[in-house]
Amino acid sequence: MVYDKSTIYILGTSKIGKSDPISAMFDIFFIGIILDRRTGKIIDSTCNMVRDVTNDFIRSILIGYNLMDDIDEIVNEIKDRFYGMAQKAVIAAVKDARNKLAMIIHD
């Protein structure tokens, strides 16, 4: 996929529990978020889940939200729809990405 020049890529990370299947493959959980720099709207995302379907599901939750303005709605939707072992890690990584975006915006 080709992304418009107005998009940026933000990476959020978080720790994962040792009992989570992700820990067998990765030391940290990451979520990469592509968003429109002008609007903050999430265009696409990727993460290091073990199964592609899980990555696709998380992507379906995030796309369309504004990473800066809609963080509470994003967290609530993750809590409401994603019951995988990595739920807390996903939320923490999305919040980390938002924090990094805030630093970029305010520079």
ChimeraX attribute file (.defattr): number of C-alpha atoms within 10 A of each C-alpha:
attribute: neighborCount
match mode: 1-to-1
recipient: residues
	/A:1	3
	/A:2	4
	/A:3	12
	/A:4	10
	/A:5	8
	/A:6	10
	/A:7	19
	/A:8	17
	/A:9	16
	/A:10	19
	/A:11	19
	/A:12	22
	/A:13	20
	/A:14	20
	/A:15	17
	/A:16	22
	/A:17	15
	/A:18	10
	/A:19	10
	/A:20	14
	/A:21	14
	/A:22	19
	/A:23	17
	/A:24	10
	/A:25	11
	/A:26	14
	/A:27	13
	/A:28	15
	/A:29	21
	/A:30	24
	/A:31	26
	/A:32	19
	/A:33	25
	/A:34	21
	/A:35	26
	/A:36	19
	/A:37	15
	/A:38	9
	/A:39	12
	/A:40	20
	/A:41	21
	/A:42	22
	/A:43	20
	/A:44	18
	/A:45	21
	/A:46	16
	/A:47	21
	/A:48	16
	/A:49	21
	/A:50	15
	/A:51	9
	/A:52	12
	/A:53	10
	/A:54	15
	/A:55	16
	/A:56	14
	/A:57	12
	/A:58	20
	/A:59	20
	/A:60	12
	/A:61	16
	/A:62	23
	/A:63	18
	/A:64	15
	/A:65	17
	/A:66	19
	/A:67	27
	/A:68	17
	/A:69	12
	/A:70	15
	/A:71	16
	/A:72	12
	/A:73	14
	/A:74	20
	/A:75	19
	/A:76	13
	/A:77	13
	/A:78	19
	/A:79	15
	/A:80	9
	/A:81	12
	/A:82	17
	/A:83	10
	/A:84	13
	/A:85	14
	/A:86	21
	/A:87	15
	/A:88	19
	/A:89	21
	/A:90	27
	/A:91	21
	/A:92	21
	/A:93	22
	/A:94	26
	/A:95	21
	/A:96	19
	/A:97	24
	/A:98	22
	/A:99	16
	/A:100	14
	/A:101	21
	/A:102	13
	/A:103	10
	/A:104	10
	/A:105	9
	/A:106	6
	/A:107	5
